[in-house]
Amino acid sequence: MFDLEVAGIVVLFLIFVYLVYKGVELLLRYLAISCISALFPVIMIVFFGVDWPLNLGTILFFVYLGILGYTIYTGLSFIEMIVKSISKLFSDGKKKKAEENTED
């Protein structure tokens, strides 16, 4: 009645769906960052009178900067999450040892 292969396939399918969802979510974030970054030079030129040439090269440069900045931010937040997890593991062990020493 309970087949291990079917359960494995269902688990793999759920993992696949989750990863596709996260990928689409990340793609939509990058698309939003690109649109906002493309609007930045237009707003600066129209409203603030900055002397930049408004051409495709300028817009693509700011899109590149926006995507690069968001990628660096995402990478650093991932590294921060890993470092916090590792330091929490080691600090919990030190706290337990300190509590054992104070109880004796």
Backbone hydrogen bonds, N-H to C=O, Kabsch-Sander energy under -0.5 kcal/mol:
donor,donor_aa,acceptor,acceptor_aa,energy
3,D,1,M,-0.8
4,L,2,F,-0.6
7,A,3,D,-1.8
8,G,4,L,-2.3
9,I,5,E,-2.4
10,V,6,V,-2.5
11,V,7,A,-2.3
12,L,8,G,-2.6
13,F,9,I,-2.5
14,L,10,V,-2.3
15,I,11,V,-2.3
16,F,12,L,-2.4
17,V,13,F,-2.6
18,Y,14,L,-2.3
19,L,15,I,-2.5
20,V,16,F,-2.4
21,Y,17,V,-2.4
22,K,18,Y,-2.4
23,G,19,L,-2.3
24,V,20,V,-2.7
25,E,21,Y,-2.4
26,L,22,K,-2.3
27,L,23,G,-2.4
28,L,24,V,-2.5
29,R,25,E,-1.8
30,Y,26,L,-2.4
31,L,27,L,-2.2
32,A,28,L,-2.3
33,I,29,R,-2.6
34,S,30,Y,-2.3
35,C,31,L,-2.2
36,I,32,A,-2.5
37,S,33,I,-2.5
38,A,34,S,-2.1
39,L,35,C,-1.6
40,F,36,I,-1.1
42,V,38,A,-0.6
43,I,39,L,-2.6
44,M,40,F,-2.4
45,I,41,P,-2.2
46,V,42,V,-2.7
47,F,43,I,-2.3
48,F,43,I,-0.8
48,F,44,M,-0.8
49,G,45,I,-0.8
50,V,44,M,-1.7
52,W,50,V,-1.7
55,N,53,P,-1.4
59,I,55,N,-2.0
60,L,56,L,-2.7
61,F,57,G,-1.9
62,F,58,T,-2.0
63,V,59,I,-2.1
64,Y,60,L,-2.5
65,L,61,F,-2.4
66,G,62,F,-2.4
67,I,63,V,-2.5
68,L,64,Y,-2.8
69,G,65,L,-2.6
70,Y,66,G,-2.4
71,T,67,I,-2.4
72,I,68,L,-2.4
73,Y,69,G,-2.4
74,T,70,Y,-2.7
75,G,71,T,-2.5
76,L,72,I,-2.7
77,S,73,Y,-2.3
78,F,74,T,-1.9
79,I,75,G,-2.3
80,E,76,L,-2.5
81,M,77,S,-2.0
82,I,78,F,-2.1
83,V,79,I,-2.7
84,K,80,E,-2.6
85,S,81,M,-2.0
86,I,82,I,-2.5
87,S,83,V,-2.8
88,K,84,K,-2.2
89,L,85,S,-1.8
90,F,86,I,-2.0
91,S,87,S,-2.6
92,D,88,K,-2.2
93,G,89,L,-1.3
94,K,90,F,-1.7
95,K,91,S,-2.4
96,K,92,D,-2.2
97,K,93,G,-2.0
98,A,94,K,-2.3
99,E,95,K,-2.4
100,E,96,K,-2.2
101,N,97,K,-2.0
102,T,98,A,-1.8
103,E,99,E,-1.6
104,D,100,E,-1.1
